[in-house]
């Protein structure tokens, strides 16, 4: 009985150690996709739905799948994100528009918590 208890305790200790060995201290950035879709030209794709506003926990990688470059205005200034390229975004509120977009196209709002 003592050997069985000792074996179970040892196995539990190994299992705990294995889970700690694979634990990461920082989370991988979540990818937020901006895609083409009419009406409105560009949208966030979130959970299989098209939305104009989105709030996510950071850090975030913004992926531009739109037809043109995106203008991203945030707490640290303005960044141009070319088509097919990603951009890393930290905490803050970001306004996203397309380069040379029409006045009636969507203006996206991304909040990174």
Rosetta blueprint (number, residue, H / E / L):
1 X L
2 X H
3 X H
4 X H
5 X H
6 X H
7 X H
8 X H
9 X H
10 X H
11 X H
12 X H
13 X H
14 X H
15 X H
16 X H
17 X H
18 X H
19 X H
20 X H
21 X H
22 X H
23 X L
24 X L
25 X L
26 X L
27 X L
28 X L
29 X L
30 X E
31 X E
32 X E
33 X E
34 X E
35 X E
36 X E
37 X L
38 X L
39 X L
40 X L
41 X L
42 X E
43 X E
44 X E
45 X E
46 X E
47 X L
48 X L
49 X E
50 X E
51 X E
52 X L
53 X E
54 X E
55 X E
56 X E
57 X L
58 X L
59 X L
60 X E
61 X E
62 X E
63 X E
64 X E
65 X E
66 X L
67 X L
68 X L
69 X L
70 X E
71 X E
72 X E
73 X E
74 X E
75 X L
76 X L
77 X E
78 X E
79 X E
80 X E
81 X E
82 X L
83 X L
84 X L
85 X L
86 X E
87 X E
88 X E
89 X E
90 X L
91 X L
92 X E
93 X E
94 X E
95 X E
96 X E
97 X E
98 X E
99 X L
100 X L
101 X L
102 X L
103 X L
104 X L
105 X L
106 X L
107 X L
108 X E
109 X E
110 X E
111 X E
112 X E
113 X L
